[in-house]
């Protein structure tokens, strides 16, 4: 093969690889959405052929990373505050869109028929895991619910950086119970634990929003957002305990 032809072939291969790499969608995902996103991405990738990668942390931490230049394409938050801040800082292509409302549940790794989000039950518990209210929306909601039911909770709290870490505290036995996202209920019960819904009247609605960031892959990012907001996306979200 002539040398020029070899060079052209190699150049085409490099361009082809680059285009394929550019189609990888980088999604910053709040911890409460981790399991749910796997279900969403599986169907999205099958339908679109667009590969996706997740980065999971608390909403506040992810927003800070984006402000510091992290090259995410989509931010799937557990609140509206962080996405709106990024919009105001002109880091997104448009304003946020609410895709779901989250719910709280009380979880224990014991097969516990008496598990109940009440003052009498929580008074008998030594350690309660929640996400850090300063950085995680589910932590703020858990704190609000506790204040309405059991005001003397402060000395019992074990705070995780995210609701996902709070769930790990429950699974490891570092906390007897945890006030978690209902979307994590399946992973607790799969390991033999018990979960009970927390009355949604005890905490403010947990509105969750998505924004598309001003990075590459805008077309792919819009396609994912459209899927998230579609009827099928809503069915998957409902399956994991969210509502619209």
Helices and strands as residue ranges (DSSP letters): H 3-22, E 25-30, G 31-33, H 34-48, E 52-57, H 59-67, E 74-76, H 81-88, E 97-102, E 104-108, H 119-123, E 128-131, H 137-149, G 154-156, E 157-160, H 163-172, E 177-181, G 182-184, H 185-190, E 194-197, G 200-202, E 206-212, H 218-229, H 231-239
